[in-house]
Amino acid sequence: MARRLADLPQRRRKTSGAKFMAMQVANTALCPDVPGLPRCELYVELPETGFEEPLSGLKQETLELVRRFAREVMRPEGIKLDRLSAEEMIAKGSSYWHVLEKHRALGLEAILTSDLSPTDLVDLQSMMSEELGWGDAGLGVSIGASGLPQMMAMRWGRLDLLNAFPQPYVGCWGITEPVAGSDMLDWDRQAGHPQGSYDRPSLIATLKGDRVVLNGQKSAWVSNGVTADVCILYTTFDRGQGREGICLFVDLRQAGVTRGKPLEKMGQRCVPQGEIFFDNVEVPTRFIAAGPDRYTDAVYDILTEANSGMGTTFVGVARAAYELALEYAHERRQGGVPIIHHQNVRYRLFHMLRRTEAARALARRVARFNAVSGKRALQASICSKVTCTQTAFEVANDALQMFGGNGMTRAYPLEKLLRDARAALIEDGCNEILAIKAGSLLIDPDKA
Ligand SMILES: Cc1cc2nc3c(=O)[nH]c(=O)nc-3n(C[C@H](O)[C@H](O)[C@H](O)COP(=O)(O)OP(=O)(O)OC[C@H]3O[C@@H](n4cnc5c(N)ncnc54)[C@H](O)[C@@H]3O)c2cc1C
């Protein structure tokens, strides 16, 4: 409900009749009615996603569907799953699997074939991603990683790969290795040390007739690594011609593939992670998505997609933290008043709102640019990822501070939000490496 300045209780004074009439005449001259001047609204109730313009039918309906799923399924289940061991979380019968099933049952792919304009479609995708992050960052990442191989196959026009590994397949993206985390993501060495050299890769692909043979392992950090059916795999390719890479789709249910123990970690505990081992695993060459000549392009393209997705997802985490803090500030009393009446609390809340709004605006703008401008810029996606994950971390940290001692306990959701946001500063590339890489991409080759 909007509260206006004019609605506030006015102090009453006793005034004589003649004096009152004189004042009325003066008031009419001094205070003419100005119908075009809007009343100052002291309190404006905002939509969930802040300074959002009203949405059209399909956008609003789809968003409502995802929002309900985030509120009624992801948020409560995420809190419970966070407290299980990594093994319990992925055990048969765990609610983790129900969350994935319920997400699938929403049937969100239908919007891809709707008559939404490309701009509306990408906006809606950004909004949906924010809702998933709001519900639970780990589950949101798991859902996103799950469909990543298929999404890249679609992007690259590889319907054969899409048909070979259709949607019910749970997907993952395997790129980082025990000996090469940042090095695998910065394949073309934009951030690499000029005198640096590489250790032997943890996973090597070789060619044998019409098969690619894989030996070695990916890192314990692959999201869905222990549960996925299909991996969009980025690895070193050895054909005796120096450092080369290859990107291929690998069925993880085949002989020779084994998984490590699910990883116990601090944040985003609801995304199952763990090593994938390959022992003479043979993959038909028709499952190659990008050979050595196009490998760097394939790294850039998936990073552009993933970093932009991280941006929109972690706006949701920032928003969740802001909302919780705002509510708590109205409820918690100190000094005889709700703490929102203390100046520093309002000041902090304002900056939390401002940073979340700024991050959201950037995340949506980047997603739009990459989808509809006819250009794709990794530096744009990195702007989004670095800003939004940093914002989520700072806003969650501020929210926890506002909860005082309660923020530190498991009885309140803040400590989990902070742990989830912290992991994002490393996920899909450490923010500092990404920043160096994006900075390198600003160099105009014609000028420097
Ligand atoms: C929640 C989460 C989800 C993830 N999901 C996936 C996934 O789905 N698939 C996947 O393959 N991987 C995934 N990762 C792995 C992630 O991409 C790596 O952890 C990240 O790229 C960093 O690699 P690293 O951990 O090996 O650290 P390292 O590369 O060893 O870096 C260690 C430190 O050295 C610094 N450093 C490294 N190189 C340089 C340099 N050139 N210049 C300056 N400083 C440098 C880094 O900034 C960092 O502080 C995930 C990680 C997390 C936390």
The ligand as a Gaussian input file, in Angstrom:
#p B3LYP/6-31G(d) Opt

LIG

0 1
 C       31.007000     -24.055000      -6.989000
 C       31.959000     -24.415000      -8.103000
 C       31.470000     -24.970000      -9.265000
 C       32.353000     -25.353000     -10.281000
 N       31.852000     -25.956000     -11.419000
 C       32.715000     -26.443000     -12.341000
 C       32.223000     -27.181000     -13.479000
 O       31.009000     -27.349000     -13.677000
 N       33.124000     -27.702000     -14.342000
 C       34.469000     -27.564000     -14.165000
 O       35.223000     -28.090000     -14.975000
 N       34.964000     -26.853000     -13.113000
 C       34.128000     -26.300000     -12.205000
 N       34.606000     -25.570000     -11.134000
 C       36.047000     -25.352000     -11.018000
 C       36.444000     -23.871000     -11.161000
 O       36.266000     -23.452000     -12.481000
 C       37.907000     -23.749000     -10.683000
 O       37.904000     -24.026000      -9.297000
 C       38.469000     -22.383000     -10.952000
 O       38.591000     -22.184000     -12.327000
 C       39.843000     -22.216000     -10.284000
 O       40.684000     -23.295000     -10.525000
 P       41.463000     -23.973000      -9.302000
 O       40.471000     -24.255000      -8.242000
 O       42.251000     -25.096000      -9.837000
 O       42.416000     -22.821000      -8.750000
 P       43.854000     -22.449000      -9.376000
 O       43.754000     -22.294000     -10.849000
 O       44.870000     -23.383000      -8.848000
 O       44.077000     -21.008000      -8.739000
 C       44.603000     -20.857000      -7.406000
 C       44.851000     -19.374000      -7.165000
 O       45.862000     -18.903000      -8.060000
 C       45.389000     -17.784000      -8.792000
 N       45.877000     -17.881000     -10.187000
 C       45.855000     -18.952000     -10.991000
 N       46.334000     -18.655000     -12.213000
 C       46.658000     -17.351000     -12.194000
 C       47.138000     -16.420000     -13.183000
 N       47.404000     -16.797000     -14.433000
 N       47.311000     -15.131000     -12.812000
 C       47.009000     -14.731000     -11.541000
 N       46.549000     -15.558000     -10.565000
 C       46.361000     -16.844000     -10.898000
 C       43.855000     -17.907000      -8.771000
 O       43.242000     -16.638000      -8.888000
 C       43.590000     -18.530000      -7.409000
 O       43.476000     -17.526000      -6.435000
 C       33.740000     -25.141000     -10.129000
 C       34.221000     -24.553000      -8.951000
 C       33.356000     -24.196000      -7.942000
 C       33.901000     -23.577000      -6.696000

